[in-house]
Amino acid sequence: MRFTSTAVLLAAVLLAAASAVAAPIVGASANTLRAGQFMIDGWFTWRDYTWMYEDSSETWLTLSSERTLTAGTIAPRICYGVTDWLSLRAGISIEDRYIDFQDVDDTRSSTGLGDFVLDPKIRIYQGEDGYPRAALIVGVRVPTGDADADVPLSDGSTDYLAGAAITQRSGNFMAHACLTYWLNGESDNGVDVKDVWVGSLSLETPIDDSWSMLWEAKGYVGSEDSGYQRLYVCPGISWNGERATVGVSAMVSAYRKGDPAISSSDFDWAPYARFYYRFF
């Protein structure tokens, strides 16, 4: 029973950490599509996890070297401009989860659809020259993933999102700031999934007409002192065509543990790729 509980806990931690990555690189902007336009976007990442959250002690612990948690996610999304100030966005992820318990000779994996997310963006302000722009972001995440898989593809909770974004342009430079709050519900097994704040700052700096450097910092802070807290720095590069954009970044993260200091002993990294295709 103890092993089963631990396996479920580790799977839940993996899912929570993976969902926290979902805020896209240079995607949390105040920009909206023009009326009648479609766009497909998506992101991909593959991560190995080095920490777990222990519910009973309400603290983060280093994973044993004999236990491996990995997760791969492909998250396509379709966007539609209802009006020039309202963009509908809907997506569902494809998940690949893997847990290896070498200390008890047990391996588990699951692949399938994850949760469905609907998160429309509403532009509420635009300057006379087009910038700055401000937008509200609202949304809901519905548990469509299999919560009973060997490694659960969903925690079974229905979660709600509310936030705001600002975009400013200066010459060819583009800056984005976004702050959102995830109000998370109760999981299938009765656990209250903790709420979390997600904030990001992004800067696109042009190299030439087609290439840009991407710079982003993202922070995740749980609503309680014992909640999830992690800082990501995401340097990358993007190629911008007439209708398509492809970006690749490296997510480097630092873990914050209880006290005000950021641990210098826990730095993780993961590849992150994002694409857009606009139907104009």
ChimeraX attribute file (.defattr): number of C-alpha atoms within 10 A of each C-alpha:
attribute: neighborCount
match mode: 1-to-1
recipient: residues
	/A:1	6
	/A:2	7
	/A:3	10
	/A:4	9
	/A:5	10
	/A:6	12
	/A:7	18
	/A:8	17
	/A:9	16
	/A:10	22
	/A:11	25
	/A:12	22
	/A:13	21
	/A:14	27
	/A:15	20
	/A:16	16
	/A:17	19
	/A:18	19
	/A:19	13
	/A:20	17
	/A:21	18
	/A:22	14
	/A:23	16
	/A:24	17
	/A:25	29
	/A:26	20
	/A:27	16
	/A:28	24
	/A:29	26
	/A:30	27
	/A:31	25
	/A:32	23
	/A:33	22
	/A:34	16
	/A:35	14
	/A:36	13
	/A:37	17
	/A:38	19
	/A:39	18
	/A:40	18
	/A:41	20
	/A:42	20
	/A:43	22
	/A:44	19
	/A:45	20
	/A:46	17
	/A:47	21
	/A:48	15
	/A:49	19
	/A:50	17
	/A:51	18
	/A:52	20
	/A:53	20
	/A:54	14
	/A:55	12
	/A:56	6
	/A:57	9
	/A:58	11
	/A:59	15
	/A:60	19
	/A:61	13
	/A:62	11
	/A:63	15
	/A:64	13
	/A:65	10
	/A:66	11
	/A:67	18
	/A:68	17
	/A:69	22
	/A:70	18
	/A:71	21
	/A:72	16
	/A:73	23
	/A:74	19
	/A:75	20
	/A:76	18
	/A:77	19
	/A:78	17
	/A:79	21
	/A:80	22
	/A:81	20
	/A:82	16
	/A:83	16
	/A:84	15
	/A:85	19
	/A:86	21
	/A:87	24
	/A:88	18
	/A:89	20
	/A:90	18
	/A:91	19
	/A:92	21
	/A:93	23
	/A:94	17
	/A:95	22
	/A:96	19
	/A:97	24
	/A:98	19
	/A:99	21
	/A:100	17
	/A:101	17
	/A:102	13
	/A:103	10
	/A:104	10
	/A:105	9
	/A:106	10
	/A:107	14
	/A:108	15
	/A:109	16
	/A:110	17
	/A:111	20
	/A:112	14
	/A:113	19
	/A:114	26
	/A:115	23
	/A:116	18
	/A:117	21
	/A:118	19
	/A:119	19
	/A:120	19
	/A:121	27
	/A:122	22
	/A:123	22
	/A:124	13
	/A:125	16
	/A:126	18
	/A:127	10
	/A:128	8
	/A:129	8
	/A:130	11
	/A:131	16
	/A:132	18
	/A:133	22
	/A:134	22
	/A:135	24
	/A:136	20
	/A:137	21
	/A:138	18
	/A:139	18
	/A:140	19
	/A:141	20
	/A:142	18
	/A:143	20
	/A:144	19
	/A:145	22
	/A:146	19
	/A:147	19
	/A:148	12
	/A:149	15
	/A:150	18
	/A:151	24
	/A:152	23
	/A:153	28
	/A:154	25
	/A:155	27
	/A:156	23
	/A:157	22
	/A:158	19
	/A:159	19
	/A:160	19
	/A:161	19
	/A:162	16
	/A:163	18
	/A:164	22
	/A:165	24
	/A:166	23
	/A:167	22
	/A:168	21
	/A:169	16
	/A:170	9
	/A:171	6
	/A:172	11
	/A:173	12
	/A:174	17
	/A:175	19
	/A:176	24
	/A:177	22
	/A:178	24
	/A:179	19
	/A:180	21
	/A:181	20
	/A:182	22
	/A:183	17
	/A:184	18
	/A:185	18
	/A:186	15
	/A:187	18
	/A:188	15
	/A:189	11
	/A:190	10
	/A:191	13
	/A:192	12
	/A:193	18
	/A:194	17
	/A:195	18
	/A:196	21
	/A:197	20
	/A:198	20
	/A:199	21
	/A:200	25
	/A:201	21
	/A:202	23
	/A:203	22
	/A:204	21
	/A:205	17
	/A:206	16
	/A:207	13
	/A:208	10
	/A:209	10
	/A:210	12
	/A:211	18
	/A:212	20
	/A:213	18
	/A:214	21
	/A:215	19
	/A:216	22
	/A:217	19
	/A:218	23
	/A:219	18
	/A:220	21
	/A:221	19
	/A:222	17
	/A:223	16
	/A:224	11
	/A:225	13
	/A:226	17
	/A:227	19
	/A:228	25
	/A:229	22
	/A:230	19
	/A:231	20
	/A:232	21
	/A:233	19
	/A:234	23
	/A:235	18
	/A:236	20
	/A:237	20
	/A:238	22
	/A:239	17
	/A:240	16
	/A:241	13
	/A:242	9
	/A:243	11
	/A:244	15
	/A:245	17
	/A:246	18
	/A:247	21
	/A:248	21
	/A:249	22
	/A:250	17
	/A:251	23
	/A:252	16
	/A:253	19
	/A:254	19
	/A:255	20
	/A:256	18
	/A:257	18
	/A:258	14
	/A:259	8
	/A:260	7
	/A:261	9
	/A:262	15
	/A:263	12
	/A:264	9
	/A:265	8
	/A:266	13
	/A:267	13
	/A:268	15
	/A:269	17
	/A:270	15
	/A:271	15
	/A:272	21
	/A:273	20
	/A:274	22
	/A:275	19
	/A:276	21
	/A:277	17
	/A:278	16
	/A:279	12
	/A:280	11
